[in-house]
Every structure is written in C-alpha cells, then in structure tokens.
C-alpha cells in the first residue's frame, strides 16, 4: 500500500511581473518521505514552495493538499525588529493557540531548550535556523516545507540538522519537502530529488541522478560521492543553560562521512 499523498502540484505554471517563473511543473509529497528540490539560483524553487503553500496562485495547473492537512513552514530567512521584546519561547508560542502547551517538548526535540528565555534577536544564525525549525513543528504538522534549512550552518551543523530531520520524519511520520543548494545533503537526506530550472529537468532517487544529462548540464561537477550523516555518542549532555553536563551520557552529535 502506497504512502498517503499529502501535497501536490499538477502541471502548474506561474508568471510574476509578466515573466514566466514556472512552466508545467508537477511535484508530489507523500507521508514519511523526504523530497529535495535543487536547482540554480533563480530557478523558481521558492516560487514553487509558495505556490504549494497557497501563498501565490498558479496561472495554470492545480495545487492540491489532503483535507485537513497541517503544514509546518520554515522560511529561508526571517527579519525581526531589534526593538521587539520577544523571547524565543514566546516566538514559538505565537505559532497558534494550541502551540504554547507543546513549547517545552518541541524545544527539547530540536535542542533549543537553553534558548527559550533569550531574545530571538540575540540568537546566532545557526541557532535561529533551529528556532525556525522548532516553530515549524509547533502545530504537529503532517508535512514540513523547508526553504534552505541548512544555511548559516557549517558542515558538521548541517549534518547534525539532517540527522535530526530524518529522526523527526521517522518519529512523526511526516513528509518533508525542502530546498537546498548543498548536493551533499541530496545524497545524505533525500528519498527523491527534483531538479528544477523553471521546469522539472529530471527527478528520481539521488543515485539515479548522478549521470542524468539534464542534471549534469546544471551541475557539471555532478553529485559528490555518497555522503551520509553519522552519529557519535559523547559521554556528556547539556544543561538548560547550554553548558556541558559531564554526568549525562548518550548525547549524539553528527558529521559528514564518506560512504
């Protein structure tokens, strides 16, 4: 029995300011799968996400989602007024009336418990990415839509984030659709890859994309050797302040490794 279809676009086209951005694009996201959207700058990746989320209407074609589907969205960036008195905890609670009760659990799940009382504006770029991921999870979504979730993170931070995303989708059974520029992430995290350049150039499993002519035309360097996140356990944990607690064992970190 195939996984449940959560979200789809059927041959959609989008024009903005009289310019064609997407032409005859189809994409589908099923429960429990990770779909990675790649392509050059200006290829229409963020426009496709916005169309799937209902933020813009396609000029042709159809977008559909499962009735009652709860979406979690992580934007590429978020700018907040420096004078706004807003802690990370309050920022998460603003996700909805039912969200506040789950703040502690989601903060623990995403590793930001020590940030909850800190002003949002004081978080680093990498910390803010985790805060945005936490906010996307606050309403227990069945589908996560992530626009460049690994930006502002170094290679080890990206690997740890994608290990975390893999654990989240397995634990929650949600589908994950994400845009990324990192071809290592494509190999490590994706069940299916969609290569977009205003239209769908090619799509398939990561290993099937390696020698596809249209993929190589956009990415002449090709996919890297298979890179997978790995976990290694340290004999420490973290206190709520973020400091190391040497008495707690089993804290997992991640980094890239060549398979």
C-alpha positions in Angstrom: 0.0 0.0 0.0 1.5 3.3 -1.1 2.1 6.2 1.4 -0.6 8.8 1.7 -0.4 11.7 -0.7 -0.1 15.0 1.3 0.6 17.7 -1.1 0.9 18.0 -4.9 1.2 20.4 -7.8 -0.1 19.2 -11.2 1.4 20.9 -14.2 1.4 24.3 -12.7 2.8 27.5 -14.4 3.5 30.7 -12.6 4.3 34.1 -14.1 5.4 37.0 -12.0 5.7 40.6 -13.4 5.0 39.3 -16.8 7.9 36.8 -16.7 7.5 33.0 -16.7 9.0 31.6 -13.5 7.5 28.0 -13.5 6.3 26.1 -16.6 4.3 22.9 -16.5 5.7 21.8 -13.1 4.5 18.7 -11.2 5.6 17.6 -7.8 4.1 15.4 -5.0 4.9 14.8 -1.4 3.8 11.6 0.4 3.8 10.8 4.1 7.1 9.8 5.5 9.3 10.7 2.6 12.0 13.4 2.1 11.8 15.2 -1.3 14.7 17.6 -2.0 14.3 20.4 -4.5 17.5 21.6 -6.2 18.4 24.0 -9.0 20.4 27.1 -9.8 19.6 30.5 -8.3 16.5 32.0 -9.9 15.2 28.6 -11.0 11.8 29.1 -9.2 12.4 26.9 -6.2 11.0 29.3 -3.6 8.2 30.3 -6.0 7.2 26.6 -6.2 7.1 26.4 -2.4 5.0 29.5 -2.2 2.5 28.1 -4.7 2.3 24.8 -2.8 1.6 26.7 0.4 -1.2 28.7 -1.3 0.7 32.0 -0.9 0.5 32.6 -4.7 -1.9 31.3 -7.2 -0.6 29.5 -10.3 -1.6 30.8 -13.7 -2.3 27.3 -14.9 -2.5 23.9 -13.4 -3.7 22.8 -10.0 -2.3 22.6 -6.4 -4.0 20.2 -4.0 -3.5 19.1 -0.4 -5.0 16.4 1.7 -8.1 17.7 3.5 -7.2 18.9 7.0 -3.5 18.8 6.3 -1.4 20.7 8.9 1.6 22.3 7.3 4.8 23.4 9.0 6.9 26.0 7.1 10.4 27.1 7.7 11.3 30.2 5.6 14.7 30.9 4.2 15.1 33.8 6.5 13.1 35.9 9.0 13.9 39.5 9.9 12.5 40.8 13.2 12.6 44.4 14.6 15.5 44.6 17.0 13.3 46.6 19.4 10.6 43.9 19.6 10.5 42.4 23.1 10.2 38.8 22.1 11.8 35.7 23.6 12.4 32.5 21.8 9.8 30.8 23.9 7.2 33.5 23.2 8.1 33.4 19.5 7.3 29.6 19.4 4.1 30.0 21.3 2.9 32.5 18.7 2.6 29.6 16.3 -1.0 29.2 17.4 -3.4 28.9 20.3 -2.6 25.2 20.9 1.1 25.6 20.5 2.1 27.0 23.9 1.5 23.7 25.7 4.0 22.0 23.4 6.8 24.5 23.6 8.9 22.6 26.1 8.6 19.3 24.2 9.5 20.8 20.8 12.3 22.8 22.3 13.8 19.6 23.7 13.3 17.8 20.4 15.2 20.5 18.4 17.8 21.2 21.1 16.9 24.8 21.9 15.7 24.5 25.5 18.6 26.7 26.7 17.4 29.5 24.3 13.8 29.8 25.4 14.3 32.8 27.7 16.7 34.5 25.3 15.6 37.4 23.0 15.1 36.0 19.5 17.3 38.8 18.1 20.3 37.6 20.1 20.4 34.1 18.6 23.2 33.3 16.1 22.4 32.3 12.5 22.7 28.6 13.3 20.6 28.9 16.5 17.9 30.8 14.5 17.7 28.0 12.0 16.9 25.6 14.8 14.4 28.1 16.3 12.6 28.3 12.9 12.6 24.5 12.6 11.0 24.3 16.1 8.4 26.8 15.2 7.5 24.8 12.1 6.9 21.8 14.3 4.7 23.6 16.9 1.4 22.6 15.4 2.4 18.9 14.9 2.4 19.2 11.1 1.9 16.2 8.8 4.0 18.0 6.1 7.2 20.1 6.7 8.2 22.6 4.0 11.7 23.9 4.5 13.4 26.6 2.4 17.2 26.2 2.8 17.2 24.8 6.3 20.9 24.3 6.4 22.0 27.8 5.7 24.1 29.6 8.3 25.4 26.2 9.5 28.8 24.7 9.0 29.3 21.2 7.5 29.0 19.5 10.9 26.0 21.6 11.9 24.3 20.7 8.6 24.9 17.0 9.0 23.5 17.1 12.6 20.5 19.0 11.4 19.7 16.5 8.7 20.1 13.6 11.1 17.6 15.4 13.3 15.2 15.9 10.3 15.5 12.2 9.5 14.6 11.3 13.1 11.7 13.8 13.1 10.1 12.4 9.9 10.5 8.8 11.2 9.1 9.6 14.6 6.2 11.8 13.4 5.6 10.1 10.1 5.5 13.4 8.3 6.6 14.2 4.8 9.5 16.7 4.3 9.9 18.9 1.2 13.0 21.0 1.3 15.0 23.3 -0.9 18.8 23.1 -0.7 21.9 24.1 -2.6 24.0 21.5 -0.9 24.5 18.5 -3.1 25.9 16.5 -0.2 22.6 16.9 1.5 20.9 15.5 -1.5 22.9 12.3 -1.1 22.5 12.1 2.6 18.9 13.1 3.3 16.7 12.7 0.2 14.4 9.8 -0.8 13.7 11.7 -4.1 15.3 14.6 -5.9 13.6 17.1 -8.1 15.9 19.2 -10.3 14.2 22.4 -11.2 15.1 25.2 -13.7 11.8 26.8 -14.3 10.6 23.4 -15.4 11.3 19.9 -14.0 14.6 18.9 -15.6 14.7 15.5 -14.1 13.6 13.6 -11.0 14.4 10.4 -9.2 16.4 8.8 -6.4 19.7 10.6 -5.7 21.8 7.8 -7.0 19.8 7.7 -10.3 20.5 11.4 -10.9 24.3 11.2 -10.9 24.7 10.7 -14.7 21.4 12.2 -15.9 22.3 14.6 -18.8 20.0 17.4 -17.7 21.3 17.2 -14.2 24.9 17.4 -15.4 24.1 20.3 -17.6 23.1 22.3 -14.5 25.7 20.8 -12.1 28.7 19.9 -14.3 30.6 18.8 -11.1 28.0 16.1 -10.6 26.8 14.7 -7.3 29.6 14.1 -4.7 30.5 10.6 -3.5 27.7 9.3 -1.3 27.9 11.2 1.9 25.8 10.1 4.9 25.4 11.7 8.3 26.8 9.6 11.2 26.2 9.8 14.9 28.8 9.5 17.6 28.0 9.5 21.2 29.7 11.6 23.8 29.7 10.9 27.5 28.0 14.2 28.3 24.8 16.1 27.9 23.8 19.8 28.1 22.4 21.8 30.9 19.4 24.1 30.2 22.0 26.9 30.0 23.7 25.1 27.1 26.8 24.2 29.2 28.2 20.7 29.2 26.9 18.3 31.9 29.5 15.6 32.2 27.2 13.5 34.3 24.7 12.8 31.5 25.6 10.3 28.8 24.4 9.5 25.4 24.4 12.9 23.7 24.6 12.5 20.0 26.5 14.7 17.5 26.7 14.4 13.8 29.1 15.0 11.0 29.7 14.0 7.3 31.4 10.8 6.4 32.2 9.3 3.0 30.3 6.1 2.4 
